[in-house]
Amino acid sequence: NNEPGQATMSSDAKLQSKYQLRDYGTVPENFTDVKDEESNIRISVGYGSWSCCSSCCCSAGTCGHEYALTEEQCKMIESYRTRTAHLSFFKINILRAVNLKKIVSEEGDADAISTFDRYLSTAPYMLTGIAVHSTLLTTDRHWLKIRNYLFEKNNCGRRIVC
């Protein structure tokens, strides 16, 4: 598959990620979590950390440097912060293992599933999830197999923009 946003196998069988800025989009306002109880996986939105204030009026503790503007100047400028949101995989029940035994068909699959489960059970991934476009999931064929299985099983392409 050579469409943008898809990981592909090159002729020498190495995975290549072809994600570009144009592949990213917004999550629809009516988005609801996709829950797969059987697999113990939830596809939801994971949020990154907040950025520094845009007008550089943050404290040293927030931004890592002193104020760039005086307090009076700061009051005159509209300031905002941003953070990124990624469509991500989470565990539904953190105490239960993910159930992806159906996709084990070759050596390396079980290890990838075990590592995927362990990552989703520990910080930071238990809080932020593993982004569906993460290089973690798209640069190894066993991890890509997990990602693709969860997308197909949950009709991800039809229900939401992934």
N, C-alpha and C positions, 0 to 999 in steps of 0.2 A: 504494500500500500504506500503510495507516494504523495498522499494528500498532506497539506500542511497540518501540523499538530499531531502527526502520527509517527510513532517510532517504527523504523523499518530495519530489515536485515540487509546489509550490503552484500556484495558478491563474495566477500571473504568472511561472511557470517558474523560480523561484529555489529552490534546494535548501534544505531545512531539516532540521536534525538534531534528533531527538526523543529522544535518549538520556536516561534518568533513572536515578537510583540503583537503582531496582528492576529495571532491565534487566541489571544485572551479577550474576554468580553465581560459583560456584567452578569450578575446573577439576577434572574427575574424577581420582581418584588413579591410575587406569589409563590416563590420557591418554598417547598416543604422538604424536610429530611426524607431520604429514601432509606427505609429500614429493611434489612434482610435478616430476620430472626434466625433462620436456619444457619447462616454463615456467621452470625453474631457481628455483623458489620452494618454500620450506618454511614451513609454518604451525606455529608452536611457541610456547612461553611465553617472553616477555621480562620481565625483572625490573627494577624501579626501584631507586633507592638505598635503603640502610637508613636508617631514621629514627633520631633521637636516642633514647637510653635513656629508658624511661618514667618512671623515678624521678628524672630530672634529675641523675644522678650522672656524666654524661659530662664529659670534659675540655673545655676551651675549644676545642681543636682539632677535636673531634668535633661539639659542639653549637653552637659559636660564642659561648658564654658560660661564665662560671666555674661551679663546682659550686653547685647550689642547696641541697644538703644537706651536712652534715659526712660524713666518711668513715665514722664510726660509724653515723650514721643510714642511710647508703646500704646498709650491710651488713645492716640489719634489714628492708629493703624488697626484695621480689622485683622485679627489673627486667627488661624485655624490650625488644626493638626489632622493628619491623615493616618490611615493604616490600611494594609492590604488584607484582602479576604481571598481565601483559596478554597475551592471545592475540594474537600478532603475526606479520607477514610478514617473512621473512628470505630472503636469497639462499642457495641451496645451495652454489654455487661463486662466491665473491666476484669471481673474475677473468672469469667469463662473464656476458654480458648476459642480462637477463630476456627471455624469448621470448613476447611477447604480441601478435604481429603479427596473429593471427586476429581480434582484436577491433577493429582499426582500420577504422572505417566512416565516420568523419566528421572534419572539420577539428578539431584539438585533441587527438584521441586519441593520435596518435604523440608529440606533445610531452609529454603526461601520462605515457605509458609511459617515455619517455626520462628524465623527471625522477624518476619512481618508481625506475627503475634506478639513477640517480645517487645518490639518497638512500640506497638500500639498500647502496651501495658505500662510503659515507663515514660517519664518526662524527657523531652518536652512533647512527644507525640501524643501522649494520652490527653493532653490539654489542647494542642493545636491540630492534631490529626496529621496524616501524611497526605500532602497535596496530590491530587490525581495526576497533575502534570510534573510531579517531582522527578528529578533525574534518578532518584532512588528506584522508582517504579518503571522507568523507561529505558534504562541503560543496561539492564540485565534481562535476558530472555525469560528466566524463571519468575522474576518480579513482574515483568510485562504480562506474563501469562496470568498472574493473580489479578492484575488490574483489568485486563481484557475480560476475564471470566466474570468479575464482579459487575463490570459495565453491561455485558451482554445479559447476564442473569437478571439484572434489575432494570432492563430496558432503559439504561441511562441515556442513551442517545436520543430516544424518543421523548423522554419526560423532561429533561433539562438540557441546557447547553453545557456540554462537558469540555 
